[in-house]
Amino acid sequence: MKKICLKITYDGTNYSGWQRQENAVSVQQIIENSIEKLTKSKTSIVGASRTDAGVHAFDQTACFETSSNIPADKFALALNTILPDDIRIKTSYEVPNDFHPIKSSKFKTYQYKIFNEQYSSAIYRNISYHVPYKLNINAMNDAAQILIGIHDFKAFQAAGSSAKTSIRTIYSSKVECKDCFIIYSVKGDGFLYNMVRIIVGTLVEIGKGKLKTENIEKALKSGNRIDLGPTAPAKGLILLKIDY
Amino acid sequence: MKKICLKITYDGTNYSGWQRQENAVSVQQIIENSIEKLTKSKTSIVGASRTDAGVHAFDQTACFETSSNIPADKFALALNTILPDDIRIKTSYEVPNDFHPIKSSKFKTYQYKIFNEQYSSAIYRNISYHVPYKLNINAMNDAAQILIGIHDFKAFQAAGSSAKTSIRTIYSSKVECKDCFIIYSVKGDGFLYNMVRIIVGTLVEIGKGKLKTENIEKALKSGNRIDLGPTAPAKGLILLKIDY
């Protein structure tokens, strides 16, 4: 048996998210089926991030064990001939048996795209969140800085989260204009369920002038979800990178 | 009667192109139907660029005449409530009767996106051309410079072109890396049928080392389509801007 690591990119629009589930088509299931087709044996893969329905990935990481004699680096090319074109394997390689996509990861980087015009984006409609109100980008970026460091992000998680601790370290957090988007980028050692989308929903309210930087400071102390803005839509979010 | 100008953005993936035609769904037809629904009278619109099937627009310009008493600037918002989300009206405003989307235009700018990795892009698959071979970007950019100026672009048009003259002025033409793409941008006073896609197909051959800058020089003299590379796919092309 050898352990193969896949670097994966996908458009989450047509999937129920990463995680395999009943009565819905997930990215994990599609990839597992493709590996089974290739290796002729039942396979289960473990992904580094359980992205939600509609969330995209530029660099998801997942592993599986196989006794197939297909060379590790050939899985990428072979799987891409089977997979639908909204899921692509970027590279494949062998990893030591003790490598674990979640436990071995050091940092994760997410990016969130806001399309800030009166009209929504025709071309980027599935990969951006349309906000038709004028946003104060400087205020949003100032507020984004507050999140950097070690904090208890209890307020920044959706109900039903199963994480043992809500303490996380954020290494960078910024809002900037790029091409036709306002982009929020955040790098941390890990993220709670819906954490990035709650941050963005809050930053948008700050950009509108409806919330202030102080609301984030308050939420970091109170741990109350209610002190923050709404959860921004899934489709603006992309898992950009996982560092090991 | 007043003349209304629309600035339009669309994802060309699901359309047979801009131009109305039998037995296929065009962007023009969808917009005309929406205007008719709104104004309750038959309308015909004239677009500045007859983009092909699969080609996208960030800033198409089109005009129509109407006796409707809807204020000119309200058409954008009203039409966006009727149109599908892959076609959006950016703005609408009244123009003088002698304004013509094609004849009044001064410059057009197109952009073409190449995705230059082993794997194709899952997320940008409908708005980029996948080239899995290593490309020499400097050689492509050097060749792109040759096109700047006033030239007879006879060799750079598809068969069946109806243009009276094939002389065009190119103001800028460059190849650069940006994010995950190789981008070709070109600005000119007008373009022949498939001209940008033939330029890109030729630049890609130059990037591969299969053609040279001299092939472009030769084609500009000979007027022979055969001296150039293949026509690059429609989906990488976007009509970026029309200046008036």
HADDOCK unambig.tbl for C-alpha pairs under 7 A between the chains (distance, minus, plus):
assign (segid A and resid 9 and name CA) (segid B and resid 122 and name CA) 6.17 0.50 0.50
assign (segid A and resid 10 and name CA) (segid B and resid 122 and name CA) 5.10 0.50 0.50
assign (segid A and resid 10 and name CA) (segid B and resid 123 and name CA) 6.08 0.50 0.50
assign (segid A and resid 11 and name CA) (segid B and resid 122 and name CA) 5.63 0.50 0.50
assign (segid A and resid 11 and name CA) (segid B and resid 123 and name CA) 4.73 0.50 0.50
assign (segid A and resid 85 and name CA) (segid B and resid 122 and name CA) 5.97 0.50 0.50
assign (segid A and resid 86 and name CA) (segid B and resid 122 and name CA) 4.30 0.50 0.50
assign (segid A and resid 86 and name CA) (segid B and resid 123 and name CA) 6.57 0.50 0.50
assign (segid A and resid 87 and name CA) (segid B and resid 122 and name CA) 5.46 0.50 0.50
assign (segid A and resid 88 and name CA) (segid B and resid 119 and name CA) 6.61 0.50 0.50
assign (segid A and resid 88 and name CA) (segid B and resid 120 and name CA) 7.00 0.50 0.50
assign (segid A and resid 88 and name CA) (segid B and resid 122 and name CA) 5.87 0.50 0.50
assign (segid A and resid 89 and name CA) (segid B and resid 119 and name CA) 6.98 0.50 0.50
assign (segid A and resid 90 and name CA) (segid B and resid 119 and name CA) 5.82 0.50 0.50
assign (segid A and resid 119 and name CA) (segid B and resid 88 and name CA) 6.62 0.50 0.50
assign (segid A and resid 119 and name CA) (segid B and resid 89 and name CA) 6.98 0.50 0.50
assign (segid A and resid 119 and name CA) (segid B and resid 90 and name CA) 5.81 0.50 0.50
assign (segid A and resid 120 and name CA) (segid B and resid 88 and name CA) 6.99 0.50 0.50
assign (segid A and resid 122 and name CA) (segid B and resid 9 and name CA) 6.18 0.50 0.50
assign (segid A and resid 122 and name CA) (segid B and resid 10 and name CA) 5.11 0.50 0.50
assign (segid A and resid 122 and name CA) (segid B and resid 11 and name CA) 5.62 0.50 0.50
assign (segid A and resid 122 and name CA) (segid B and resid 85 and name CA) 5.96 0.50 0.50
assign (segid A and resid 122 and name CA) (segid B and resid 86 and name CA) 4.29 0.50 0.50
assign (segid A and resid 122 and name CA) (segid B and resid 87 and name CA) 5.46 0.50 0.50
assign (segid A and resid 122 and name CA) (segid B and resid 88 and name CA) 5.86 0.50 0.50
assign (segid A and resid 123 and name CA) (segid B and resid 10 and name CA) 6.08 0.50 0.50
assign (segid A and resid 123 and name CA) (segid B and resid 11 and name CA) 4.73 0.50 0.50
assign (segid A and resid 123 and name CA) (segid B and resid 86 and name CA) 6.57 0.50 0.50
